[in-house]
């Protein structure tokens, strides 16, 4: 393990595209000019511009680290010897203001990132769709059938469907109909398939076959039909007779709209996805991003858009970057720690503070109950890390043989640091490896028990 005293190999972020060029590149994207002009986040406010100017209180040699940074590097060199990290470990720490690499170990080695891949998915979705975008669920009527049309809203609830049923029931009754058939239309997405690197076992408890319609985030083999059943029940509760079983089909262009529901904003959806590391939200978001960019709603096209956005819009290097899904469940995904850090570093840039604010706000905070860094998951509760409770915000990642933790913290020198730590194939107990990664993040913050 060693400190990195220069930014050699680091890819500087490119200037943002002009709006005209961006619109030409992102087909059918929702304009986000207003978001780009929003007030900066607390992170970005600390770094209004990238600078390498030094002060008397913090002198830095041209090729070295200042004392505060050297202390972080030295302490990381010690703690990174923890055997629970195994032999396949990649890590990097950046100073957000200067882009200086403070510490690194095999930072360009591409490893399984697990759910750290969701950071890439969220960044692309917010850029293409805009943080205020909402997804629409519709009900239409035609030829004796009410069709519930999925629009990619992963936060749709039974209460929302009840309101749709009330609206549809009113139309049915006013038309004097005695009964209706119920159909679901989830044709917005391609037929569900397995991503490269997915295991059959994922459908048991990790993710559902990806469809554009779901109620209450239910994990099931057919979320669309299940949603249709919820709709049918609510219709029956409104006094409408439902004829037969719920079926699947495509609504006709001549069907009459009888109800619609708008989802929470994409910003809210991103925050939910990151706080709880929701795989289903991530995969739906990947497909909605592809559609907004004029592409089919598939794994292949969604991940292609993610790569294009990161590289062409933000200047993030795609060297050794391979993703096959939006959630990071794929065991074929590979991302270097340096690339994950570069994506997170965008959050500290005022040019993107409005657009990407929900990623900053959605990152779990050390010790935050209800998040993947909460005490219920045994995070930041060891002598090496508990002093950083409330001081570190980071995205977790966990697969069999892959554990990651990447985020931001304000160090003892008062400067924001960006870090990414990824471990693969450690033989240690996963809980022990997570404790070791928590200890590294706490070290960046300045904890040293």
Secondary structure, DSSP 8 states (H G I E B T S, - for coil): -B---S-TT---------HHHHHHHSTT----HHHHTS---HHHHT-SS-----BTTB---TTS--HHHHHHHHHHHHHTT-GGG-SEEEEEEEETTT--EEEEESTT-EE--GGGGHHHHHHHHHHHH-TT---EEEEEEETTEEEEE--S-TT--HHHHHHHHHHHHHHHHHTT-SEEEEEEE-TTS------TT--TTHHHHT-----S--STT---S-HHHHHHHHHHHHHHHTT-EE-S--EE----TT-EEEEEEE---HHHHHHHHHHHT-HHHHHHHHHHHHHHTT--SSHHHHHHHHHHIIIIIT----TT-B-SSSSS--TT-BEEHHHHHHHHHGGG-GGGTTTTHHHHHHSEETT-TTSTTSGGGT-S-STTTGGGTTTEEEEEEEETTEEEEEEEEE-TTS-EEEEEEEEES--S-HHHHHHHHHHHHHHHHT---
